[in-house]
Amino acid sequence: MAIEFHQQNEKRLLKLSLYMAGLFVFVAFGFALTTQSGAILFDGVYSLIAFFMALLTLKVANLVQLPDDDRFHFGYTAIEPTLNLFKSIIIIVTCLYAIVGSVSSLLAGGNAAKYDIAMIYGVFATVGCFAVSIYMKHRSKSLRSDLVKVDAHTWLIDGVLSASILIGFIIAYGLEHYGYAAYAPYVDPLLLVVLGIAILPIPCKIMVDSLKEVIGKAPPEAVTAVIEKKLKQSLSTVPYKHIEVRISKSGRDIYLLVHIIVYESFSVATVRELDNIRKESEAAMREWNPSIIMDILFICDADLAD
């Protein structure tokens, strides 16, 4: 019941992201046509990308909750980092396209826009994007959902973009009304260049993290050390020489392949005893972190763990 409730909350948040992205697309394109602002148009394109990504994310959220089957023996959770990788690449390409287009606009003399009307959009977009980002980030902590977490980052980027656009519009409006109108057309494309460069590190980090999961790289040592410590605590009643653990993270799942190297004297009366050790250890680990999936093997020859 708790897992089902968790899944329902995740879907609600992803649907909220979808609906808000759709709203921002219409608002941004409407203001872009009215103000002739390339910065607002870029913000609208970003929102449009976020809208289609939200559709894909919602579909993936349904898939990753399915059990393993004949086609996907380890379940569908590997789709999650793949989607996040795809989303980050799309955002990076969009930023680079905006930077190149803005440089061309600067060289051509800039772009005049109706900055007084544009400021209204800036206020609306900034407040709306940051509100959605903060809400989704707060909820993602309790849900342990990478999909919601990445969506929160997407809205954060849009919020920073909108806030910076608003500041630029205020500056351009001031230039127009205080004797520097000739410089105002350069503000809009210059904003896009600065924003594109400033935003790039966020999707780049998401891309790198997602790629690590896609290729099966182990989590950072700080994370694996904590997991190994908890694992040893869950096996405190088992007489062993050494424990060898291989850890991989795929979306919301953390997979542990555990080799317990036991002494020659280690013996059990039935296989059921080994099953009970496995169940108790996994139960303790999942109580600590429900995302953990484990396979435990008992061996005497340490070479088999290499």
C-alpha positions as a printed NumPy array, in Angstrom:
array([[  0.   ,   0.   ,   0.   ],
       [  2.833,   2.417,   0.87 ],
       [  4.582,   1.681,  -2.462],
       [  1.33 ,   2.241,  -4.376],
       [  0.793,   5.547,  -2.556],
       [  4.387,   6.515,  -3.419],
       [  3.767,   5.744,  -7.101],
       [  0.515,   7.728,  -7.16 ],
       [  2.237,  10.774,  -5.663],
       [  5.035,  10.519,  -8.232],
       [  2.504,  10.464, -11.077],
       [  0.621,  13.433,  -9.619],
       [  3.815,  15.489,  -9.527],
       [  4.756,  14.519, -13.075],
       [  1.255,  15.425, -14.272],
       [  1.567,  18.773, -12.509],
       [  4.847,  19.354, -14.355],
       [  3.157,  18.426, -17.64 ],
       [  0.203,  20.795, -17.156],
       [  2.402,  23.684, -16.   ],
       [  4.774,  23.204, -18.938],
       [  1.799,  23.327, -21.315],
       [  0.57 ,  26.555, -19.699],
       [  4.006,  28.182, -19.964],
       [  4.287,  27.24 , -23.647],
       [  1.104,  29.127, -24.544],
       [  1.968,  32.124, -22.352],
       [  5.563,  32.365, -23.623],
       [  4.675,  32.108, -27.312],
       [  1.875,  34.656, -26.849],
       [  4.224,  37.174, -25.233],
       [  6.99 ,  36.406, -27.775],
       [  4.665,  37.332, -30.649],
       [  3.524,  40.485, -28.842],
       [  6.949,  41.73 , -27.752],
       [  9.125,  40.373, -30.601],
       [ 11.579,  39.148, -27.949],
       [ 13.985,  36.36 , -28.869],
       [ 14.656,  35.696, -25.185],
       [ 10.97 ,  35.012, -24.511],
       [ 10.794,  32.866, -27.646],
       [ 13.744,  30.828, -26.364],
       [ 11.999,  30.477, -23.004],
       [  8.906,  29.253, -24.849],
       [ 10.914,  26.72 , -26.851],
       [ 12.498,  25.489, -23.609],
       [  9.004,  25.118, -22.094],
       [  7.84 ,  23.261, -25.204],
       [ 10.748,  20.829, -24.826],
       [  9.89 ,  20.466, -21.133],
       [  6.278,  19.695, -22.112],
       [  7.222,  16.843, -24.454],
       [  9.816,  15.578, -21.983],
       [  7.109,  15.566, -19.29 ],
       [  4.951,  13.375, -21.539],
       [  7.832,  10.921, -21.935],
       [  8.614,  11.074, -18.22 ],
       [  5.035,  10.195, -17.315],
       [  5.181,   7.199, -19.661],
       [  8.498,   6.074, -18.171],
       [  7.1  ,   6.47 , -14.646],
       [  4.468,   3.867, -15.559],
       [  7.036,   1.54 , -17.138],
       [  9.568,   1.525, -14.298],
       [  6.872,   0.344, -11.884],
       [  6.268,  -2.823, -13.916],
       [  7.853,  -6.085, -12.722],
       [ 10.52 ,  -7.868, -14.744],
       [  9.295,  -9.962, -17.661],
       [ 10.583, -12.063, -20.584],
       [ 11.829,  -8.967, -22.455],
       [ 13.371,  -7.082, -19.528],
       [ 14.752,  -9.628, -17.065],
       [ 15.881,  -6.915, -14.637],
       [ 12.795,  -4.73 , -14.957],
       [ 12.366,  -1.374, -16.674],
       [ 14.286,   0.887, -14.293],
       [ 17.207,   1.264, -16.747],
       [ 14.871,   3.369, -18.906],
       [ 14.872,   6.056, -16.204],
       [ 18.529,   7.177, -16.492],
       [ 18.288,   6.765, -20.273],
       [ 15.433,   9.276, -20.365],
       [ 17.304,  11.671, -18.085],
       [ 20.344,  11.382, -20.36 ],
       [ 18.179,  12.156, -23.381],
       [ 16.554,  15.144, -21.64 ],
       [ 19.907,  16.623, -20.651],
       [ 21.252,  16.307, -24.205],
       [ 18.165,  18.064, -25.601],
       [ 18.613,  20.936, -23.115],
       [ 22.33 ,  21.226, -23.973],
       [ 21.573,  21.36 , -27.71 ],
       [ 18.877,  24.002, -27.097],
       [ 21.286,  26.17 , -25.094],
       [ 24.02 ,  25.894, -27.725],
       [ 21.54 ,  26.768, -30.486],
       [ 20.392,  29.842, -28.531],
       [ 23.988,  30.965, -27.963],
       [ 24.9  ,  30.672, -31.654],
       [ 21.708,  32.435, -32.762],
       [ 22.213,  35.233, -30.244],
       [ 25.788,  35.863, -31.35 ],
       [ 24.521,  36.181, -34.923],
       [ 21.849,  38.628, -33.74 ],
       [ 24.438,  40.715, -31.881],
       [ 26.61 ,  40.939, -34.972],
       [ 23.551,  42.03 , -36.993],
       [ 22.773,  44.944, -34.661],
       [ 20.694,  43.328, -31.936],
       [ 16.961,  42.822, -31.587],
       [ 14.456,  45.498, -30.582],
       [ 11.637,  44.358, -28.307],
       [  8.717,  45.808, -26.346],
       [ 10.361,  45.634, -22.961],
       [  7.515,  47.154, -20.95 ],
       [  5.161,  44.28 , -21.871],
       [  8.004,  41.773, -21.674],
       [  8.574,  42.622, -18.008],
       [  5.06 ,  41.365, -17.195],
       [  5.983,  37.988, -18.667],
       [  9.283,  38.014, -16.767],
       [  7.532,  38.39 , -13.416],
       [  4.945,  35.7  , -14.201],
       [  7.5  ,  33.19 , -15.522],
       [ 10.038,  33.733, -12.754],
       [  7.571,  33.29 ,  -9.907],
       [  5.834,  30.333, -11.578],
       [  8.986,  28.387, -12.48 ],
       [ 10.668,  28.788,  -9.1  ],
       [  7.444,  27.822,  -7.305],
       [  7.094,  24.583,  -9.307],
       [ 10.812,  23.772,  -8.909],
       [ 10.839,  24.289,  -5.137],
       [  7.663,  22.239,  -4.696],
       [  8.886,  19.335,  -6.832],
       [ 12.352,  19.31 ,  -5.266],
       [ 10.81 ,  19.197,  -1.789],
       [  8.524,  16.311,  -2.736],
       [ 11.262,  14.368,  -4.581],
       [ 13.233,  13.942,  -1.337],
       [ 10.494,  11.863,   0.296],
       [  9.63 ,  10.001,  -2.933],
       [ 13.245,   9.03 ,  -3.809],
       [ 12.341,   9.657,  -7.464],
       [ 15.07 ,  10.617,  -9.93 ],
       [ 12.392,  11.454, -12.497],
       [ 10.841,  14.085, -10.221],
       [ 14.287,  15.289,  -9.128],
       [ 15.434,  15.907, -12.722],
       [ 12.107,  17.591, -13.505],
       [ 12.717,  19.909, -10.54 ],
       [ 16.146,  20.771, -12.014],
       [ 14.479,  21.473, -15.366],
       [ 12.101,  23.95 , -13.724],
       [ 14.989,  25.497, -11.789],
       [ 16.828,  26.14 , -15.056],
       [ 13.674,  27.705, -16.497],
       [ 13.313,  29.844, -13.357],
       [ 16.896,  31.123, -13.59 ],
       [ 16.334,  31.762, -17.285],
       [ 13.133,  33.728, -16.605],
       [ 14.662,  35.719, -13.72 ],
       [ 17.649,  36.69 , -15.817],
       [ 15.38 ,  37.664, -18.705],
       [ 13.356,  39.843, -16.341],
       [ 16.494,  41.62 , -15.104],
       [ 17.595,  42.149, -18.692],
       [ 14.209,  43.586, -19.659],
       [ 14.362,  46.025, -16.732],
       [ 17.841,  47.144, -17.845],
       [ 16.721,  47.528, -21.469],
       [ 13.627,  49.46 , -20.407],
       [ 15.86 ,  51.795, -18.394],
       [ 18.202,  52.29 , -21.367],
       [ 15.272,  53.251, -23.598],
       [ 13.996,  55.859, -21.143],
       [ 17.273,  57.399, -20.003],
       [ 18.921,  58.391, -23.253],
       [ 20.616,  55.14 , -24.243],
       [ 17.98 ,  53.698, -26.558],
       [ 20.593,  52.756, -29.162],
       [ 21.99 ,  50.101, -26.811],
       [ 18.639,  48.554, -25.862],
       [ 18.396,  46.174, -28.89 ],
       [ 21.613,  44.461, -27.776],
       [ 20.177,  43.471, -24.386],
       [ 17.861,  40.722, -25.662],
       [ 20.469,  38.657, -27.609],
       [ 23.172,  39.392, -25.035],
       [ 20.895,  37.898, -22.384],
       [ 20.597,  34.675, -24.354],
       [ 24.361,  34.339, -24.713],
       [ 24.96 ,  34.838, -20.976],
       [ 22.057,  32.593, -19.946],
       [ 22.98 ,  29.816, -22.345],
       [ 26.542,  29.702, -21.005],
       [ 25.389,  29.952, -17.365],
       [ 22.785,  27.186, -17.681],
       [ 24.961,  24.619, -19.482],
       [ 26.685,  23.174, -16.352],
       [ 23.365,  21.914, -14.91 ],
       [ 22.283,  19.676, -17.834],
       [ 25.918,  18.665, -18.326],
       [ 26.039,  17.328, -14.762],
       [ 22.731,  15.483, -15.242],
       [ 24.094,  14.018, -18.484],
       [ 27.277,  12.754, -16.809],
       [ 25.396,  11.271, -13.823],
       [ 22.839,   9.577, -16.072],
       [ 25.549,   8.227, -18.374],
       [ 27.295,   6.643, -15.389],
       [ 24.086,   4.784, -14.546],
       [ 23.467,   3.738, -18.148],
       [ 26.941,   2.182, -18.466],
       [ 26.699,   0.588, -15.009],
       [ 29.392,   2.559, -13.212],
       [ 29.452,   2.139,  -9.438],
       [ 28.138,   5.019,  -7.288],
       [ 30.68 ,   7.372,  -5.648],
       [ 32.894,   5.86 ,  -2.948],
       [ 31.178,   7.924,  -0.253],
       [ 27.867,   6.243,  -1.157],
       [ 29.239,   2.711,  -1.489],
       [ 31.045,   2.99 ,   1.867],
       [ 27.767,   3.722,   3.667],
       [ 26.009,   0.853,   1.888],
       [ 28.782,  -1.6  ,   2.775],
       [ 28.691,  -0.486,   6.418],
       [ 24.936,  -1.048,   6.612],
       [ 25.301,  -4.415,   4.871],
       [ 27.884,  -5.646,   7.359],
       [ 25.613,  -4.586,  10.201],
       [ 22.787,  -6.649,   8.71 ],
       [ 25.117,  -9.699,   8.602],
       [ 26.593,  -9.258,  12.092],
       [ 25.438, -12.722,  13.197],
       [ 27.15 , -14.508,  10.284],
       [ 30.744, -15.737,  10.801],
       [ 32.552, -14.623,   7.648],
       [ 36.119, -13.792,   6.632],
       [ 35.296, -11.067,   4.152],
       [ 32.429,  -9.528,   2.193],
       [ 32.857,  -8.471,  -1.425],
       [ 30.131,  -6.152,  -2.736],
       [ 29.449,  -4.941,  -6.269],
       [ 27.045,  -2.016,  -6.466],
       [ 25.256,  -0.442,  -9.404],
       [ 22.479,   2.142,  -9.57 ],
       [ 19.888,   2.076, -12.329],
       [ 17.24 ,   4.747, -11.978],
       [ 15.555,   4.344,  -8.633],
       [ 17.013,   0.874,  -7.962],
       [ 20.336,   0.131,  -6.256],
       [ 21.52 ,  -3.389,  -7.035],
       [ 23.922,  -5.238,  -4.725],
       [ 25.743,  -8.414,  -5.679],
       [ 27.127,  -9.713,  -2.366],
       [ 29.747, -12.448,  -2.037],
       [ 30.097, -13.611,   1.554],
       [ 33.425, -15.391,   1.915],
       [ 33.035, -17.789,   4.838],
       [ 35.469, -19.972,   6.798],
       [ 35.968, -23.626,   5.934],
       [ 34.26 , -24.487,   9.211],
       [ 31.084, -22.645,   8.236],
       [ 28.206, -25.093,   7.875],
       [ 24.432, -25.161,   7.846],
       [ 22.027, -28.041,   8.247],
       [ 19.7  , -26.966,   5.419],
       [ 19.607, -24.496,   2.542],
       [ 16.65 , -22.917,   4.351],
       [ 19.107, -21.473,   6.892],
       [ 20.958, -19.658,   4.124],
       [ 17.64 , -18.388,   2.77 ],
       [ 16.771, -16.995,   6.194],
       [ 20.109, -15.144,   6.371],
       [ 19.436, -13.648,   2.953],
       [ 15.882, -12.614,   3.884],
       [ 16.91 , -11.022,   7.183],
       [ 19.76 ,  -9.108,   5.585],
       [ 17.669,  -7.864,   2.666],
       [ 14.798,  -6.897,   4.967],
       [ 17.175,  -4.829,   7.111],
       [ 18.711,  -3.17 ,   4.058],
       [ 15.344,  -2.393,   2.446],
       [ 14.067,  -0.957,   5.704],
       [ 16.996,   1.441,   5.55 ],
       [ 16.617,   2.081,   1.808],
       [ 13.605,   0.613,  -0.082],
       [ 15.434,   1.053,  -3.404],
       [ 17.913,  -1.743,  -2.637],
       [ 17.755,  -5.094,  -4.469],
       [ 20.195,  -7.818,  -3.378],
       [ 21.644, -11.134,  -4.443],
       [ 23.746, -12.92 ,  -1.821],
       [ 26.168, -15.761,  -2.527],
       [ 28.071, -17.803,   0.091],
       [ 31.529, -18.989,  -1.015],
       [ 34.752, -20.36 ,   0.487],
       [ 37.097, -19.628,  -2.405],
       [ 37.8  , -15.882,  -2.483],
       [ 38.87 , -16.116,  -6.137],
       [ 35.239, -16.69 ,  -7.088],
       [ 34.415, -13.165,  -5.876],
       [ 36.868, -11.52 ,  -8.289]])
